[in-house]
Every structure is written in structure tokens, then in C-alpha cells.
Amino acid sequence: MMAYELPLGTTSARSSGAGYCAVRCDRARSRLEHHFDFGLALDGDKRPCDVRTSNAGQLLFTGICRPDRAARVAQQLFGRDFFSGWGVRTLGARERRFNPTSYHNGSVWPHDNALIALGLAQYGHTSAALSLSTALFDAAAHMHLRRLPELFCGFDRKRGKSPTLYPVACAPQAWAACAPFALLQACLGLEIDAASSTVILRRPSLPPFIEWLTVRGLRVGAGKLDLMFRRHDSSVAVNLLSREGEAEVEVML
């Protein structure tokens, strides 16, 4: 199950007048809980495939999971079977088809991890989103031009060793190029409520290797904002540097 829908169940979506979409999201959530039970696929006999993959993490991005389910998904994805130290693998290490050098069965995909990080942040698992972001940025430091590729191999991270490259991974690649921005969005808990021209920052945090971050020209409706984030131990200070138009900033700790 690939989850590329916008998180319609969030507060921002509901407050923007997207009532129809919110109702559809609630109905989809109910169907998922009662009928599909987070199955990845069906086999030839229409039985759910009993296999653990990272796809469940993409469901967190949609906001469709119950909080208790989301917590279980987060715990599984950060166990040794999935988390390599460089990121979350597409397939658990104890699955029969696991192969860390394969295209889909055990490799690490930056865009997949970015969606997972956004979902983790949405459910309040900020420390997990920070850990995942740090792992991906560490991996990028070993790549040519510090550019995340389409995917890389899912071997465990070891001291003094760099990630193992996937030989024919695309680089640059559009999905992977977006991943660093999505990871930062997850760390900052950044949401946009376009209807009220408001930037919402839920439990903003920065990974340990970033002391400060400036975001310039952030457009919200017809307005525009420049923001600075500065880390202080376990908290982050948010400063409004400039504002054009009616844009607002709301920080939720």
C-alpha cells in the first residue's frame, strides 16, 4: 500500500473548510481498521500477505492510523530489523525475501524515509523523526556532492564505514532531492493552514548537527515569512525575521 495522499485528517485540513474531504478520510480510516488491517497486498488466494515492510510507515503520513497503531508502527520501524543506522529499510531483516542489495526488498529509499519522518512528527514522535533525519543526513555526507540518491543498500551501519551504494541508483533523482526538505519539515513540525494564512509549528526541534536554521520566503497564501530557528538544548527558539502580507505564525509546544 503506497500512501501518497495529503494528510486530510489533520487539524489544518479540517479548519480550512475541507469538511467533505475530512469525512471521506474518516470513512477510509474506519474501513482500514475494520477490513484491511494494514495488509500490504493479497496473495493469489486473496489472503493478506504476512510480510513486514516500511509501507506501514507511510500510513502515518496520511494521518489515517489510530494513535496506538501509529505507536506500534513507530516502534517496529526503529527496531533492528528495519532501522539500519542509515535509515529505515523497505523490508524487515528477518523476512524471507530480505536482501539489503535488492531494489525493493531491504534497501533504504530516502523519499520513503522522508514520508515516514513526516508521519512520525504528525503523531508526536518527534525524537524518532529527529533520529531518522540525522541518519539520512549522515548518509548524505558520504554521497557524491552530498546528494541523496534514489536508494542505497540496507546493510547495518558500522563504525568507520560508509553506506553501500546501489550501483544503478538514479542521482540526481526527484523523489530523493525532495527528501531533505521533507525531513526538515518533519523536525520543525511545520504545517500550513492556507485558509487562515498561518504557519503552524508543532513541537519544533532541530537535529543535533544543526544549531540554527533560517527559512526565507516561506509563502502562506498571499503572505510571505522569513523565520529563524535556533536550538537551545532540547528546545528550539523561533524568531520572526520579516513578514509581508497577512501571514501569521503559531508555535505549539
Residue, then its C-alpha position, 0 to 999 in steps of 0.5 A: m500500500m503506497a500512501y501518497e495522499l495529503p494528510l486530510g485528517t489533520t487539524s489544518a485540513r479540517s479548519s480550512g473548510a475541507g469538511y467533505c474531504a475530512v469525512r471521506c478520510d474518516r470513512a477510509r480510516s474506519r474501513l482500514e481498521h475494520h477490513f484491511d488491517f494494514g495488509l500490504a497486498l493479497d496473495g493469489d488466494k486473496r489472503p493478506c500477505d504476512v510480510r513486514t515492510s516500511n509501507a506501514g510507515q507511510l500510513l502515518f503520513t496520511g494521518i489515517c492510523r489510530p494513535d496506538r497503531a501509529a505507536r506500534v508502527a513507530q516502534q517496529l520501524f526503529g527496531r533492528d530489523f528495519f532501522s539500519g543506522w542509515g535509515v529505515r529499510t523497505l523490508g524487515a531483516r528477518e523476512r524471507r525475501f530480505n536482501p539489503t542489495s535488492y531494489h525493493n526488498g531491504s534497501v533504504w529509499p530516502h523519499d520513503n524515509a522522508l514520508i515516514a519522518l513526516g508521519l512520525a512528527q504528525y503523531g508526536h514522535t518527534s525524537a524518532a523523526l529527529s533520529l531518522s533525519t540525522a541518519l539520512f543526513d549522515a548518509a548524505a555526507h558520504m554521497h557524491l556532492r552530498r546528494l541523496p540518491e534514489l536508494f542505497c543498500g540496507f546493510d547495518r551501519k558500522r563504525g568507520k564505514s560508509p553506506t553501500l551504494y546501489p550501483v544503478a541508483c538514479a542521482p540526481q533523482a526527484w523523489a530523493a532531492c525532495a527528501p531533505f526538505a521533507l525531513l526538515q519539515a518533519c523536525l520543525g513540525l511545520e504545517i500550513d493552514a492556507a485558509s487562515s494564512t498561518v504557519i503552524l509549528r508543532r513541537p519544533s526541534l532541530p537535529p543535533f548537527i544543526e544549531w540554527l536554521t533560517v527559512r526565507g520566503l516561506r509563502v502562506g497564501a498571499g503572505k510571505l515569512d522569513l523565520m529563524f530557528r535556533r536550538h537551545d538544548s532540547s528546545v528550539a527558539v523561533n524568531l520572526l525575521s520579516r513578514e509581508g502580507e497577512a501571514e501569521v505564525e503559531v508555535m505549539l509546544 
